[in-house]
Amino acid sequence: MSRSWKSVRSALISRFTGLDLPDPQFDQPGKVDAIFRADVYGYLLRKGIRRGPIGTPSAQATALNWVLMGLVPSLYSEPVESPAVSANHALTAQVNLDQSLQRFWELEEIKNEPMLSPEDSLCEFLFVATHSQNLQGRYTLCLPKRKKTDVRLNNNHRKALKVLISSKRRLMRNPGL
């Protein structure tokens, strides 16, 4: 253990004496027991927080005892004026890698079947059911009919009438056309 970390550890221990920490050897490298997502973390919080000066760890009461969080200063680092924003995420899960990979490829696989609308499916069915080739080699089939049309024509009667009258005048002026 380095000299600077021993000093930090003794400062932390004196500041947080009397707190029941879930990991008494927090200063020793080791396996991470659990990491919680932000939506779960809120449910673990309890009343009680011990804040240190800016740039030093704070202790928060949780359902899992007190936890330490924040920056850990060393003898060789510059003091922190204001907290910096950083995002860290780690996940430990007991899943079968083969199953996860198989599921991933199933989800990412591009389907070969075309995605047809109900109307397109009906047209496809009608074609398969009714097409044939006659004696001349031509294909015959039934054309699909729409039950309900969504085509709406604008009322353009006046515009068509103006074009007709204009064409008549032009033809009267120049009968050779």
C-alpha positions in Angstrom: 0.0 0.0 0.0 1.4 3.4 -0.9 2.2 6.1 1.6 -0.4 8.4 0.2 -3.2 5.9 0.4 -2.4 5.1 4.0 -2.9 8.7 4.8 -6.1 8.9 2.9 -7.4 5.7 4.6 -6.6 7.0 8.1 -8.4 10.3 7.3 -11.4 8.5 5.9 -11.6 6.1 8.8 -11.4 8.9 11.4 -14.1 10.8 9.5 -16.5 7.9 9.2 -16.0 6.1 12.5 -19.1 4.5 13.9 -20.6 3.8 10.5 -21.4 0.2 9.5 -19.8 -0.1 6.1 -20.7 -3.1 3.9 -17.1 -3.6 2.9 -14.7 -2.9 5.9 -11.7 -3.4 3.5 -12.9 -0.9 1.0 -9.2 0.2 0.5 -8.2 -3.2 -0.7 -8.7 -4.1 -4.4 -11.2 -6.9 -4.8 -14.3 -8.3 -6.5 -17.3 -6.0 -6.9 -20.2 -7.5 -5.1 -23.1 -5.6 -6.7 -23.8 -2.6 -8.9 -27.2 -1.1 -9.0 -28.9 0.8 -11.8 -30.1 4.3 -11.0 -33.8 3.3 -10.9 -33.0 0.7 -8.1 -30.5 3.0 -6.3 -33.3 5.4 -5.3 -35.1 2.6 -3.4 -32.0 1.7 -1.5 -31.5 5.2 0.0 -32.3 5.9 3.6 -32.2 9.0 5.8 -28.7 10.0 6.7 -25.8 11.5 4.9 -22.4 12.7 6.1 -20.9 15.1 3.6 -17.2 16.0 3.6 -15.6 19.0 2.1 -15.8 19.3 -1.7 -13.4 16.9 -3.3 -13.7 14.3 -0.6 -16.0 11.3 -0.2 -19.4 11.4 1.5 -21.3 8.6 3.3 -24.9 7.8 2.5 -27.2 5.6 4.5 -28.8 2.8 2.4 -30.7 -0.4 3.0 -27.3 -2.1 2.7 -25.6 0.0 5.5 -23.5 3.0 4.8 -21.8 3.5 1.5 -18.9 5.8 0.6 -19.0 7.8 -2.6 -17.1 10.6 -4.1 -13.5 11.6 -4.9 -10.7 10.2 -2.9 -7.8 12.7 -2.6 -4.2 11.7 -2.3 -1.2 13.5 -1.0 0.0 14.1 -4.5 -3.2 15.4 -6.1 -4.4 18.9 -6.4 -7.5 19.8 -4.3 -10.7 19.9 -6.2 -12.5 23.2 -6.4 -15.9 21.9 -7.6 -17.2 18.5 -8.3 -16.6 17.2 -11.8 -19.2 15.2 -13.7 -18.3 11.7 -14.7 -20.4 8.7 -15.6 -19.4 5.2 -14.7 -21.3 2.0 -15.3 -20.4 -1.7 -14.7 -22.6 -4.7 -14.8 -22.1 -8.2 -13.3 -24.6 -10.8 -14.4 -24.8 -14.5 -14.4 -26.0 -15.3 -17.9 -25.1 -17.9 -20.4 -23.0 -16.2 -23.1 -24.1 -18.7 -25.7 -27.8 -18.1 -25.0 -27.3 -14.3 -25.0 -25.4 -14.4 -28.3 -28.0 -16.7 -29.9 -30.8 -14.3 -28.7 -28.9 -11.3 -30.1 -28.5 -12.9 -33.5 -32.2 -13.9 -33.6 -33.2 -10.3 -32.8 -30.8 -8.8 -35.4 -31.6 -11.3 -38.2 -33.1 -9.7 -41.2 -36.3 -11.5 -42.1 -36.5 -12.8 -45.7 -40.3 -12.6 -45.8 -41.5 -9.4 -47.3 -43.7 -7.3 -45.0 -47.0 -7.1 -47.0 -50.0 -4.9 -46.1 -53.3 -6.7 -45.9 -54.2 -5.2 -49.2 -51.0 -6.5 -50.8 -51.6 -9.9 -49.4 -55.0 -10.0 -50.9 -53.6 -9.0 -54.3 -51.0 -11.7 -54.0 -53.6 -14.3 -53.2 -55.8 -13.2 -56.0 -52.9 -13.5 -58.5 -51.9 -17.0 -57.4 -55.5 -18.2 -57.5 -56.6 -16.7 -60.8 -53.7 -16.4 -63.2 -53.4 -18.7 -66.2 -51.9 -18.8 -69.7 -54.2 -18.9 -72.8 -53.6 -20.7 -76.1 -51.9 -17.6 -77.6 -49.4 -17.6 -74.7 -50.9 -14.5 -73.0 -51.5 -14.5 -69.3 -55.0 -13.8 -68.0 -55.9 -13.0 -64.4 -58.5 -11.2 -62.4 -57.7 -7.7 -61.4 -58.4 -6.7 -57.8 -61.1 -4.2 -57.0 -61.1 -1.9 -54.1 -64.2 -1.9 -52.0 -63.6 1.6 -50.7 -61.7 4.2 -52.5 -59.9 7.0 -50.8 -59.5 9.0 -54.0 -61.0 12.5 -53.6 -61.1 14.8 -56.7 -61.1 18.5 -56.3 -64.0 20.5 -57.7 -62.3 21.7 -60.8 -65.4 22.2 -63.1 -64.9 26.0 -63.3 -61.2 25.6 -64.3 -62.1 23.1 -66.9 -64.8 25.3 -68.3 -62.4 28.3 -68.6 -59.8 26.1 -70.5 -62.6 24.9 -72.8 -63.8 28.5 -73.6 -60.2 29.6 -74.1 -59.5 26.8 -76.5 -62.7 27.6 -78.5 -61.7 31.3 -78.8 -58.3 30.3 -80.0 -59.7 27.9 -82.6 -62.2 30.6 -83.8 -59.4 33.1 -84.3 -57.2 30.6 -86.1 -59.4 28.0 -87.9 -56.3 26.4 -89.4 -55.4 24.8 -86.1 
